[in-house]
Amino acid sequence: MSQEKVDQKKYDKTHRRALVRKKKIEEFLSLACVLVITVAVFGWVGYSIYSKASKDDEANKTYEYHDIDTSAITDYISSLDTTAE
């Protein structure tokens, strides 16, 4: 083995706790970044779909108010009154 490899092994052995801790922190931070990006993308897609659907619902709403023709009912009731007498 070369002297560089021996020195590196000694360094790794003496600083093993710090190196493992640093590696765990890096892994955690990378997973946290991936999670944040994933949540942001899904949130953006969900909001886009929701806003498009709500715009379509507003465009398709029609409000029509019609007067109800009650003349047939009135005629029927008045005919019942005249036949009862």
C-alpha atoms as one frame of an Amber mdcrd trajectory, in Angstrom:
protein
   0.000   0.000   0.000   1.097   3.502  -0.627   1.639   5.917   2.197  -1.379
   8.009   1.076  -3.708   5.035   1.457  -2.316   4.245   4.892  -2.739   7.832
   6.011  -6.292   7.911   4.639  -7.196   4.720   6.523  -5.785   6.133   9.744
  -7.711   9.359   9.257 -10.934   7.487   8.499 -10.463   5.279  11.549  -9.872
   8.165  13.926 -12.690  10.314  12.527 -15.209   7.547  11.867 -17.970   9.035
  14.068 -17.763  12.440  12.463 -17.680  10.965   8.962 -20.691   8.707   9.611
 -22.594  11.589  11.186 -21.780  13.841   8.235 -22.905  11.148   5.788 -26.207
  10.663   7.647 -26.855  14.416   7.674 -26.159  14.648   3.940 -28.535  11.753
   3.238 -31.244  13.315   5.389 -30.885  16.701   3.718 -30.992  15.189   0.251
 -34.151  13.239   1.127 -35.701  16.369   2.635 -34.944  18.338  -0.542 -36.472
  15.625  -2.710 -39.541  15.562  -0.460 -39.982  19.333  -0.595 -39.631  19.372
  -4.389 -42.078  16.465  -4.762 -44.665  18.127  -2.520 -44.265  21.399  -4.421
 -44.741  19.713  -7.798 -47.798  17.733  -6.693 -49.250  20.816  -5.008 -48.765
  22.869  -8.158 -50.340  20.175 -10.342 -53.260  19.762  -7.943 -53.867  23.506
  -7.744 -53.704  23.812 -11.531 -56.262  21.055 -11.988 -58.520  22.524  -9.293
 -58.396  26.044 -10.716 -59.089  24.794 -14.261 -62.015  22.688 -13.054 -63.503
  25.560 -11.055 -63.192  27.908 -14.041 -64.980  25.355 -16.235 -67.739  24.981
 -13.635 -68.238  28.748 -13.513 -68.380  28.928 -17.316 -70.972  26.137 -17.533
 -73.353  27.574 -14.922 -76.489  29.062 -16.335 -79.091  30.746 -14.256 -82.499
  30.745 -15.877 -85.543  31.938 -14.032 -88.882  31.244 -15.639 -92.321  32.288
 -14.507 -94.492  29.329 -13.745 -97.757  29.191 -15.662-100.404  28.293 -13.080
-103.444  28.974 -15.244-104.177  25.244 -15.704-104.195  24.665 -11.960-106.382
  27.700 -11.381-108.855  26.531 -14.045-108.966  23.037 -12.523-109.603  24.351
  -9.020-112.318  26.699 -10.219-113.972  23.843 -12.141-113.968  21.759  -8.950
-115.643  24.611  -7.066-118.386  24.990  -9.694-119.117  21.247  -9.886-119.330
  20.927  -6.122-122.093  23.535  -5.908
